[in-house]
Amino acid sequence: MEIDVVLPCLNEAGALPWVLSRMPNGFRPIVADNGSTDESAAIAAAHGARVVHVPQRGFGAACHAGLLAASSDIVCVMDADASFDPGDLPLVADPVAANAADLMLGRRTPQRQGIQGTWPLHARIGNRVLAAELRRRVGVPVRDLGPMRAARREDLLALNLTDRRFGYPLEMVVRAAEAGWRIAETAVPYYPREGKSKVTGTVRGTVRTVKDMRRVLASITPTPTPTPAPSQAAAQAPAPALTAQVSS
């Protein structure tokens, strides 16, 4: 079985040779180029990747265009900045292939140069807050919104994801949870990225990401509290003494 790997890309010429050379057998890279001004697209093509040009700017736009271009049953998504080793893709793909999970996330475990150099403090704090919100609001038992992930392509398309910016990864988890998917995570090594992050590397990128993710959180539909039928309500009515106790 072959698995397509969507790599959203914006000016990752320095990282792509290493990333694409590490792609395991059976995994086919799709580089969704989001308007790079360097040689990213040419480098990707030279290393055998399929290149999809995505004129609409935005991380989510690149991810979704890659998903639409994919043709395999199972699709993986991962950053193209060398913060992940493609050799670890089976860690997220195998549980989906074995039908042990519907959406598998890679929980980042920082490697080398200390955790601060790999994953800035403000990014870690924001990630923890978001994970806690997901656990509280939709019951998703995860600690990281890992950028390396895997799911079945047709199921992902059926989620009808609409965010085309930095809220896309969060929306995927939220909609999957609302649809009753089995969501799980596994530890995946996380390395210092090549170049400057578009998200955590600038104040503007961080602010935009927070705004996009807040918008996604605001769209969560509260789980309705079941209303008992009249006959059940009568049968479950509290005793008068208890009613008086509660009312006092």
Summary of the structure (lengths in Angstrom):
residues: 248
radius of gyration: 21.0
end to end distance: 65.7
largest distance: 79.0
contacts: 775
relative contact order: 0.15
helix: 42%
strand: 17%
